[in-house]
Amino acid sequence: MLNKIKKILSKITGCNADNISGDTLIKDIEGWDSLKHIKIILAIEETFDIVFKSSEIENFTDVNSIVFLLQDKS
């Protein structure tokens, strides 16, 4: 799951997936901005066939927070 998230982040932001770990803070991902944030959320929802609540999205602080939420929704 982490690798899929890293690929999505890399594809949308243009950063190197090798530079992303579970502990990487969202704000520290090169190329991340508000528009890409929306694109990333949509790509994750489509890839994993889920829908996030607004309150869930607000809790994304690092890559692991996305992974843990996806695991909870699976």
C-alpha positions in Angstrom: 0.0 0.0 0.0 2.8 2.4 0.9 4.4 1.8 -2.5 1.2 2.6 -4.3 0.9 5.9 -2.3 4.5 6.8 -3.1 3.9 6.2 -6.8 0.8 8.4 -6.8 2.7 11.2 -4.9 5.6 11.0 -7.2 3.5 11.0 -10.4 1.5 14.0 -9.3 4.2 16.1 -7.6 7.1 15.1 -9.7 9.2 14.2 -6.7 11.4 11.1 -6.6 9.4 8.3 -4.9 12.7 7.1 -3.3 12.7 10.3 -1.3 9.4 9.5 0.3 8.9 7.3 3.4 6.0 6.7 5.7 7.4 9.3 8.0 7.7 12.0 5.3 5.6 15.0 6.2 3.1 16.1 3.6 4.4 19.7 3.8 8.0 18.4 3.0 7.1 16.7 -0.2 8.7 18.6 -3.0 6.1 20.0 -5.5 3.1 19.6 -3.1 0.6 22.5 -3.3 -3.1 22.9 -2.7 -4.1 22.0 -6.3 -1.9 18.9 -6.3 -3.3 18.0 -2.8 -6.8 17.7 -4.5 -5.4 15.7 -7.4 -3.6 13.4 -4.9 -6.8 12.8 -2.9 -8.8 12.0 -6.0 -6.1 9.7 -7.3 -5.9 7.8 -4.0 -9.7 7.5 -3.9 -9.9 6.2 -7.4 -7.0 3.8 -7.0 -8.3 2.3 -3.7 -12.0 2.7 -4.6 -12.9 4.7 -1.5 -14.2 8.1 -0.6 -12.6 10.3 2.1 -14.6 12.5 4.4 -13.4 16.1 4.7 -12.5 15.5 8.4 -10.3 12.6 7.4 -8.4 14.6 4.8 -7.7 17.3 7.4 -5.8 14.7 9.4 -3.2 13.9 6.7 0.0 15.1 8.2 2.4 12.5 6.9 2.4 9.6 4.4 1.7 7.1 7.2 -1.5 8.9 8.1 -2.8 8.2 4.6 -1.7 4.6 4.8 -3.3 4.0 8.2 -6.6 5.6 7.1 -6.6 3.4 4.0 -6.0 0.3 6.1 -8.9 1.3 8.4 -11.2 1.7 5.4 -10.2 -1.7 3.9 
